[in-house]
Amino acid sequence: MLKKRTIVIIVLVALYFILGVLLVSIFGNAPVNVSAMASVALVFVTAALVLATFIYAEAASRQAEAMNRQAAALTDPVIYFGVEEVAIVDQFFVQNVGPGIAYNINFEIIKDFETPVLVGNKKLSDLAFISNTIKTLGPGQKIPFEVIDPQQRKNLVKEPIEVEVSYNNKLEAKKPFKQRFPFDFAYQEGLRQVRETVPDQLKKIADGIAALKK
């Protein structure tokens, strides 16, 4: 946009000089020619000042908008949809990790499990939690909502899924934020070989007590 306006200014200056040359060629150096050139110059200078003022005002407006967007980002909610391990069981959760309140949180299953791997022989799309709207979620608020069936872990590592979360940063907002969360559980296949179970931990404690007694 600024380049276009610079070109306009250059064109105006060029037109002024062309007009001056034409007037000189027609009237020579007569006083009327000088007066006409002065009038034309005033018009061009005024137009250039108006254009420069407009460019400055537009640039200031864009800078103010950018600063407002940055300030809003510091108070916006940020919704995270994830999986965490609790007591050797994987569970899904949704959490607002941003500083603002999130409104009207909705979920869309882009790719669901092919095999029911959740407790109760369910998929994500079977859950009432997924199909309903969360009206509000405060800063830091976290909602665990479903557990993965430990007996289905062998199927889980073959099941990439993807969920899209949409939410508003204001109650009256018309355009929601949208974020997709892909999950690929294949990495857990190797982790299960080194993950300690409760019996393993109890055995370590017993061995430690036995060693102290010696």
ABEGO torsion letter per residue (X at the ends): XAAAAAAAAAAAAAAAAAAAAAAAAAAEABAAAAAAAAAAAAAAAAAAAAAAAAAAAAAAAAAAAAAAAAAAAAABBBBBBBBBBBGGBBBBBBBBABABBBBGBBBBBABBBABBABBGGBBAAABAAAABBBABBBBGBBBBABBBBAAAAAAAAABBBBBBBBBBABAABABBBBBBBBBBAAAAAAAAAABBBAAAAAAAAAAAAAAAAX
